[in-house]
Amino acid sequence: MSHRQTGVAYRVLVDMIAGLLVGGFLGYWLDRWLGWTPYALVTGLVLGFVAGVNNAWRAIRQYSKEAAGGDDGGPRLP
């Protein structure tokens, strides 16, 4: 595994963890503030997970584009 691949893997891991932590914190805070226990926490965790997956997917797509030669996404000729 190259250093670039390792860096992308760590970025995906951090994106997933950060999304869950931020979503969980905001959901917990809303639960405490508005008394919606546990609905805001669950919603925050789901939204945080979706945001983490979205960021990870963008990082993987960017890495794949760079690894393939950085073309503009058009069809590649042999």
N, CA, C and O atoms as a Tinker XYZ file with bonds, in Angstrom:
   312  protein
     1  N      0.850000   -1.172000    0.000000    73     2
     2  CA     0.000000    0.000000    0.000000    64     1     3
     3  C      0.898000    1.239000    0.000000    63     2     4     5
     4  O      1.825000    1.337000    0.804000    81     3
     5  N      0.626000    2.168000   -0.888000    73     3     6
     6  CA     1.439000    3.374000   -0.991000    64     5     7
     7  C      1.053000    4.380000    0.094000    63     6     8     9
     8  O      0.035000    4.236000    0.771000    81     7
     9  N      1.888000    5.389000    0.234000    73     7    10
    10  CA     1.593000    6.437000    1.213000    64     9    11
    11  C      0.329000    7.188000    0.833000    63    10    12    13
    12  O     -0.442000    7.599000    1.701000    81    11
    13  N      0.116000    7.366000   -0.458000    73    11    14
    14  CA    -1.084000    8.070000   -0.933000    64    13    15
    15  C     -2.345000    7.273000   -0.573000    63    14    16    17
    16  O     -3.334000    7.845000   -0.114000    81    15
    17  N     -2.304000    5.956000   -0.782000    73    15    18
    18  CA    -3.453000    5.117000   -0.445000    64    17    19
    19  C     -3.712000    5.120000    1.059000    63    18    20    21
    20  O     -4.861000    5.160000    1.499000    81    19
    21  N     -2.648000    5.077000    1.835000    73    19    22
    22  CA    -2.789000    5.119000    3.288000    64    21    23
    23  C     -3.396000    6.445000    3.726000    63    22    24    25
    24  O     -4.251000    6.479000    4.611000    81    23
    25  N     -2.955000    7.539000    3.106000    73    23    26
    26  CA    -3.516000    8.841000    3.429000    64    25    27
    27  C     -4.993000    8.929000    3.112000    63    26    28    29
    28  O     -5.762000    9.492000    3.891000    81    27
    29  N     -5.403000    8.377000    1.975000    73    27    30
    30  CA    -6.821000    8.385000    1.605000    64    29    31
    31  C     -7.620000    7.519000    2.583000    63    30    32    33
    32  O     -8.728000    7.884000    2.975000    81    31
    33  N     -7.062000    6.382000    2.971000    73    31    34
    34  CA    -7.764000    5.504000    3.925000    64    33    35
    35  C     -7.960000    6.209000    5.269000    63    34    36    37
    36  O     -9.032000    6.118000    5.867000    81    35
    37  N     -6.933000    6.906000    5.742000    73    35    38
    38  CA    -7.074000    7.649000    6.998000    64    37    39
    39  C     -8.074000    8.783000    6.861000    63    38    40    41
    40  O     -8.832000    9.063000    7.790000    81    39
    41  N     -8.078000    9.434000    5.712000    73    39    42
    42  CA    -9.037000   10.521000    5.516000    64    41    43
    43  C    -10.468000    9.991000    5.547000    63    42    44    45
    44  O    -11.351000   10.618000    6.133000    81    43
    45  N    -10.701000    8.840000    4.918000    73    43    46
    46  CA   -12.035000    8.230000    4.938000    64    45    47
    47  C    -12.421000    7.890000    6.376000    63    46    48    49
    48  O    -13.556000    8.131000    6.786000    81    47
    49  N    -11.486000    7.335000    7.140000    73    47    50
    50  CA   -11.757000    6.989000    8.531000    64    49    51
    51  C    -12.098000    8.233000    9.357000    63    50    52    53
    52  O    -13.056000    8.225000   10.130000    81    51
    53  N    -11.319000    9.288000    9.193000    73    51    54
    54  CA   -11.558000   10.523000    9.945000    64    53    55
    55  C    -12.882000   11.159000    9.537000    63    54    56    57
    56  O    -13.615000   11.661000   10.389000    81    55
    57  N    -13.199000   11.142000    8.237000    73    55    58
    58  CA   -14.475000   11.690000    7.778000    64    57    59
    59  C    -15.655000   10.963000    8.416000    63    58    60    61
    60  O    -16.620000   11.596000    8.845000    81    59
    61  N    -15.579000    9.646000    8.477000    73    59    62
    62  CA   -16.672000    8.871000    9.062000    64    61    63
    63  C    -16.802000    9.161000   10.563000    63    62    64    65
    64  O    -17.906000    9.391000   11.056000    81    63
    65  N    -15.692000    9.151000   11.279000    73    63    66
    66  CA   -15.737000    9.378000   12.724000    64    65    67
    67  C    -16.187000   10.799000   13.037000    63    66    68    69
    68  O    -16.999000   11.013000   13.937000    81    67
    69  N    -15.658000   11.775000   12.291000    73    67    70
    70  CA   -16.029000   13.171000   12.542000    64    69    71
    71  C    -17.514000   13.403000   12.276000    63    70    72    73
    72  O    -18.173000   14.112000   13.036000    81    71
    73  N    -18.044000   12.814000   11.208000    73    71    74
    74  CA   -19.467000   12.969000   10.921000    64    73    75
    75  C    -20.331000   12.428000   12.051000    63    74    76    77
    76  O    -21.306000   13.061000   12.457000    81    75
    77  N    -19.965000   11.250000   12.555000    73    75    78
    78  CA   -20.733000   10.666000   13.656000    64    77    79
    79  C    -20.608000   11.494000   14.938000    63    78    80    81
    80  O    -21.594000   11.693000   15.647000    81    79
    81  N    -19.400000   11.974000   15.232000    73    79    82
    82  CA   -19.220000   12.757000   16.452000    64    81    83
    83  C    -19.962000   14.088000   16.402000    63    82    84    85
    84  O    -20.622000   14.475000   17.366000    81    83
    85  N    -19.852000   14.781000   15.283000    73    83    86
    86  CA   -20.532000   16.079000   15.169000    64    85    87
    87  C    -22.046000   15.886000   15.182000    63    86    88    89
    88  O    -22.755000   16.606000   15.885000    81    87
    89  N    -22.544000   14.925000   14.415000    73    87    90
    90  CA   -23.981000   14.663000   14.407000    64    89    91
    91  C    -24.491000   14.223000   15.770000    63    90    92    93
    92  O    -25.556000   14.658000   16.209000    81    91
    93  N    -23.729000   13.357000   16.443000    73    91    94
    94  CA   -24.118000   12.905000   17.780000    64    93    95
    95  C    -24.108000   14.032000   18.795000    63    94    96    97
    96  O    -25.010000   14.130000   19.626000    81    95
    97  N    -23.086000   14.888000   18.734000    73    95    98
    98  CA   -23.016000   16.018000   19.669000    64    97    99
    99  C    -24.175000   16.985000   19.445000    63    98   100   101
   100  O    -24.826000   17.407000   20.401000    81    99
   101  N    -24.431000   17.336000   18.196000    73    99   102
   102  CA   -25.531000   18.271000   17.922000    64   101   103
   103  C    -26.881000   17.669000   18.302000    63   102   104   105
   104  O    -27.741000   18.367000   18.840000    81   103
   105  N    -27.070000   16.386000   18.028000    73   103   106
   106  CA   -28.312000   15.731000   18.419000    64   105   107
   107  C    -28.484000   15.678000   19.917000    63   106   108   109
   108  O    -29.580000   15.910000   20.425000    81   107
   109  N    -27.404000   15.370000   20.640000    73   107   110
   110  CA   -27.461000   15.339000   22.100000    64   109   111
   111  C    -27.777000   16.729000   22.654000    63   110   112   113
   112  O    -28.588000   16.876000   23.569000    81   111
   113  N    -27.124000   17.745000   22.085000    73   111   114
   114  CA   -27.347000   19.119000   22.531000    64   113   115
   115  C    -28.802000   19.530000   22.300000    63   114   116   117
   116  O    -29.415000   20.142000   23.175000    81   115
   117  N    -29.360000   19.199000   21.130000    73   115   118
   118  CA   -30.767000   19.516000   20.856000    64   117   119
   119  C    -31.696000   18.763000   21.805000    63   118   120   121
   120  O    -32.697000   19.312000   22.265000    81   119
   121  N    -31.360000   17.501000   22.097000    73   119   122
   122  CA   -32.168000   16.738000   23.054000    64   121   123
   123  C    -32.202000   17.416000   24.417000    63   122   124   125
   124  O    -33.263000   17.538000   25.028000    81   123
   125  N    -31.053000   17.853000   24.886000    73   123   126
   126  CA   -30.990000   18.499000   26.194000    64   125   127
   127  C    -31.691000   19.847000   26.177000    63   126   128   129
   128  O    -32.336000   20.216000   27.159000    81   127
   129  N    -31.580000   20.582000   25.092000    73   127   130
   130  CA   -32.145000   21.927000   25.002000    64   129   131
   131  C    -33.655000   21.898000   24.812000    63   130   132   133
   132  O    -34.379000   22.654000   25.460000    81   131
   133  N    -34.135000   21.021000   23.919000    73   131   134
   134  CA   -35.556000   20.997000   23.581000    64   133   135
   135  C    -36.338000   19.868000   24.248000    63   134   136   137
   136  O    -37.567000   19.850000   24.194000    81   135
   137  N    -35.636000   18.932000   24.873000    73   135   138
   138  CA   -36.311000   17.832000   25.552000    64   137   139
   139  C    -36.920000   16.811000   24.604000    63   138   140   141
   140  O    -37.975000   16.249000   24.897000    81   139
   141  N    -36.271000   16.563000   23.473000    73   139   142
   142  CA   -36.797000   15.624000   22.470000    64   141   143
   143  C    -36.223000   14.223000   22.621000    63   142   144   145
   144  O    -36.300000   13.433000   21.680000    81   143
   145  N    -35.669000   13.900000   23.733000    73   143   146
   146  CA   -34.947000   12.651000   23.938000    64   145   147
   147  C    -35.716000   11.463000   23.397000    63   146   148   149
   148  O    -36.909000   11.366000   23.683000    81   147
   149  N    -35.140000   10.572000   22.655000    73   147   150
   150  CA   -33.827000   10.487000   22.006000    64   149   151
   151  C    -33.889000   10.819000   20.513000    63   150   152   153
   152  O    -32.969000   10.481000   19.768000    81   151
   153  N    -34.946000   11.468000   20.077000    73   151   154
   154  CA   -35.168000   11.628000   18.635000    64   153   155
   155  C    -34.118000   12.493000   17.948000    63   154   156   157
   156  O    -33.676000   12.157000   16.849000    81   155
   157  N    -33.714000   13.584000   18.557000    73   155   158
   158  CA   -32.713000   14.448000   17.931000    64   157   159
   159  C    -31.353000   13.751000   17.884000    63   158   160   161
   160  O    -30.605000   13.925000   16.922000    81   159
   161  N    -31.027000   12.967000   18.911000    73   159   162
   162  CA   -29.759000   12.240000   18.917000    64   161   163
   163  C    -29.717000   11.224000   17.788000    63   162   164   165
   164  O    -28.727000   11.139000   17.061000    81   163
   165  N    -30.773000   10.464000   17.641000    73   163   166
   166  CA   -30.816000    9.457000   16.570000    64   165   167
   167  C    -30.763000   10.136000   15.205000    63   166   168   169
   168  O    -30.042000    9.688000   14.314000    81   167
   169  N    -31.519000   11.207000   15.044000    73   167   170
   170  CA   -31.504000   11.941000   13.773000    64   169   171
   171  C    -30.121000   12.525000   13.503000    63   170   172   173
   172  O    -29.635000   12.470000   12.373000    81   171
   173  N    -29.487000   13.081000   14.527000    73   171   174
   174  CA   -28.144000   13.634000   14.370000    64   173   175
   175  C    -27.127000   12.579000   13.992000    63   174   176   177
   176  O    -26.265000   12.824000   13.149000    81   175
   177  N    -27.217000   11.400000   14.607000    73   175   178
   178  CA   -26.300000   10.321000   14.257000    64   177   179
   179  C    -26.502000    9.852000   12.824000    63   178   180   181
   180  O    -25.533000    9.593000   12.111000    81   179
   181  N    -27.757000    9.740000   12.399000    73   179   182
   182  CA   -28.032000    9.319000   11.013000    64   181   183
   183  C    -27.514000   10.364000   10.034000    63   182   184   185
   184  O    -26.868000   10.021000    9.045000    81   183
   185  N    -27.793000   11.635000   10.302000    73   183   186
   186  CA   -27.307000   12.691000    9.409000    64   185   187
   187  C    -25.779000   12.776000    9.421000    63   186   188   189
   188  O    -25.167000   13.025000    8.383000    81   187
   189  N    -25.169000   12.576000   10.569000    73   187   190
   190  CA   -23.713000   12.564000   10.654000    64   189   191
   191  C    -23.109000   11.410000    9.867000    63   190   192   193
   192  O    -22.079000   11.568000    9.211000    81   191
   193  N    -23.757000   10.248000    9.935000    73   191   194
   194  CA   -23.296000    9.097000    9.161000    64   193   195
   195  C    -23.399000    9.369000    7.667000    63   194   196   197
   196  O    -22.478000    9.067000    6.908000    81   195
   197  N    -24.524000    9.942000    7.251000    73   195   198
   198  CA   -24.708000   10.261000    5.828000    64   197   199
   199  C    -23.671000   11.288000    5.370000    63   198   200   201
   200  O    -23.116000   11.165000    4.278000    81   199
   201  N    -23.411000   12.289000    6.191000    73   199   202
   202  CA   -22.404000   13.295000    5.833000    64   201   203
   203  C    -21.017000   12.666000    5.759000    63   202   204   205
   204  O    -20.243000   12.992000    4.859000    81   203
   205  N    -20.693000   11.784000    6.675000    73   203   206
   206  CA   -19.402000   11.102000    6.650000    64   205   207
   207  C    -19.239000   10.231000    5.418000    63   206   208   209
   208  O    -18.176000   10.221000    4.797000    81   207
   209  N    -20.283000    9.502000    5.061000    73   207   210
   210  CA   -20.237000    8.665000    3.854000    64   209   211
   211  C    -20.077000    9.538000    2.613000    63   210   212   213
   212  O    -19.317000    9.197000    1.707000    81   211
   213  N    -20.786000   10.657000    2.569000    73   211   214
   214  CA   -20.684000   11.562000    1.426000    64   213   215
   215  C    -19.259000   12.110000    1.285000    63   214   216   217
   216  O    -18.705000   12.118000    0.186000    81   215
   217  N    -18.671000   12.564000    2.382000    73   215   218
   218  CA   -17.305000   13.076000    2.333000    64   217   219
   219  C    -16.306000   11.981000    1.964000    63   218   220   221
   220  O    -15.379000   12.222000    1.190000    81   219
   221  N    -16.490000   10.793000    2.507000    73   219   222
   222  CA   -15.602000    9.683000    2.183000    64   221   223
   223  C    -15.730000    9.317000    0.708000    63   222   224   225
   224  O    -14.724000    9.062000    0.047000    81   223
   225  N    -16.934000    9.290000    0.194000    73   223   226
   226  CA   -17.161000    8.970000   -1.218000    64   225   227
   227  C    -16.481000    9.997000   -2.120000    63   226   228   229
   228  O    -15.880000    9.636000   -3.132000    81   227
   229  N    -16.574000   11.268000   -1.757000    73   227   230
   230  CA   -15.909000   12.311000   -2.553000    64   229   231
   231  C    -14.402000   12.136000   -2.528000    63   230   232   233
   232  O    -13.750000   12.324000   -3.555000    81   231
   233  N    -13.828000   11.780000   -1.378000    73   231   234
   234  CA   -12.380000   11.569000   -1.279000    64   233   235
   235  C    -11.947000   10.378000   -2.126000    63   234   236   237
   236  O    -10.927000   10.441000   -2.813000    81   235
   237  N    -12.709000    9.308000   -2.081000    73   235   238
   238  CA   -12.379000    8.116000   -2.873000    64   237   239
   239  C    -12.500000    8.414000   -4.353000    63   238   240   241
   240  O    -11.655000    7.989000   -5.141000    81   239
   241  N    -13.538000    9.138000   -4.743000    73   239   242
   242  CA   -13.716000    9.497000   -6.159000    64   241   243
   243  C    -12.570000   10.375000   -6.646000    63   242   244   245
   244  O    -12.073000   10.181000   -7.756000    81   243
   245  N    -12.144000   11.335000   -5.833000    73   243   246
   246  CA   -11.033000   12.208000   -6.196000    64   245   247
   247  C     -9.744000   11.398000   -6.351000    63   246   248   249
   248  O     -8.990000   11.600000   -7.303000    81   247
   249  N     -9.495000   10.483000   -5.413000    73   247   250
   250  CA    -8.301000    9.645000   -5.501000    64   249   251
   251  C     -8.350000    8.770000   -6.753000    63   250   252   253
   252  O     -7.340000    8.615000   -7.440000    81   251
   253  N     -9.505000    8.205000   -7.049000    73   251   254
   254  CA    -9.642000    7.348000   -8.230000    64   253   255
   255  C     -9.391000    8.138000   -9.506000    63   254   256   257
   256  O     -8.760000    7.642000  -10.439000    81   255
   257  N     -9.887000    9.368000   -9.543000    73   255   258
   258  CA    -9.675000   10.203000  -10.729000    64   257   259
   259  C     -8.190000   10.505000  -10.905000    63   258   260   261
   260  O     -7.672000   10.441000  -12.020000    81   259
   261  N     -7.507000   10.831000   -9.819000    73   259   262
   262  CA    -6.078000   11.129000   -9.896000    64   261   263
   263  C     -5.271000    9.890000  -10.265000    63   262   264   265
   264  O     -4.297000    9.985000  -11.012000    81   263
   265  N     -5.667000    8.729000   -9.748000    73   263   266
   266  CA    -4.952000    7.494000  -10.043000    64   265   267
   267  C     -5.144000    7.070000  -11.497000    63   266   268   269
   268  O     -4.272000    6.426000  -12.080000    81   267
   269  N     -6.283000    7.430000  -12.077000    73   267   270
   270  CA    -6.564000    7.056000  -13.458000    64   269   271
   271  C     -5.943000    8.020000  -14.457000    63   270   272   273
   272  O     -6.030000    7.793000  -15.663000    81   271
   273  N     -5.334000    9.063000  -13.992000    73   271   274
   274  CA    -4.682000    9.986000  -14.905000    64   273   275
   275  C     -5.223000   11.383000  -14.856000    63   274   276   277
   276  O     -4.737000   12.247000  -15.587000    81   275
   277  N     -6.207000   11.646000  -14.029000    73   275   278
   278  CA    -6.723000   12.996000  -13.861000    64   277   279
   279  C     -7.448000   13.549000  -15.068000    63   278   280   281
   280  O     -7.471000   14.764000  -15.266000    81   279
   281  N     -8.031000   12.702000  -15.866000    73   279   282
   282  CA    -8.764000   13.218000  -17.037000    64   281   283
   283  C    -10.058000   13.869000  -16.616000    63   282   284   285
   284  O    -10.419000   13.843000  -15.439000    81   283
   285  N    -10.757000   14.452000  -17.566000    73   283   286
   286  CA   -11.958000   15.235000  -17.273000    64   285   287
   287  C    -13.215000   14.381000  -17.142000    63   286   288   289
   288  O    -14.312000   14.935000  -17.086000    81   287
   289  N    -13.103000   13.091000  -17.093000    73   287   290
   290  CA   -14.255000   12.222000  -16.919000    64   289   291
   291  C    -14.841000   11.714000  -18.224000    63   290   292   293
   292  O    -15.798000   10.940000  -18.203000    81   291
   293  N    -14.304000   12.119000  -19.332000    73   291   294
   294  CA   -14.786000   11.649000  -20.617000    64   293   295
   295  C    -14.304000   10.238000  -20.899000    63   294   296   297
   296  O    -13.524000    9.680000  -20.128000    81   295
   297  N    -14.765000    9.659000  -21.999000    73   295   298
   298  CA   -14.344000    8.299000  -22.328000    64   297   299
   299  C    -12.855000    8.263000  -22.645000    63   298   300   301
   300  O    -12.326000    9.160000  -23.303000    81   299
   301  N    -12.189000    7.223000  -22.172000    73   299   302
   302  CA   -10.753000    7.067000  -22.392000    64   301   303
   303  C    -10.520000    6.207000  -23.626000    63   302   304   305
   304  O    -11.125000    5.149000  -23.797000    81   303
   305  N     -9.647000    6.680000  -24.457000    73   303   306
   306  CA    -9.297000    5.938000  -25.667000    64   305   307
   307  C     -8.105000    5.039000  -25.362000    63   306   308   309
   308  O     -7.243000    5.395000  -24.559000    81   307
   309  N     -8.055000    3.861000  -26.008000    73   307   310
   310  CA    -6.922000    2.947000  -25.754000    64   309   311
   311  C     -5.615000    3.472000  -26.298000    63   310   312
   312  O     -4.582000    2.817000  -26.161000    81   311
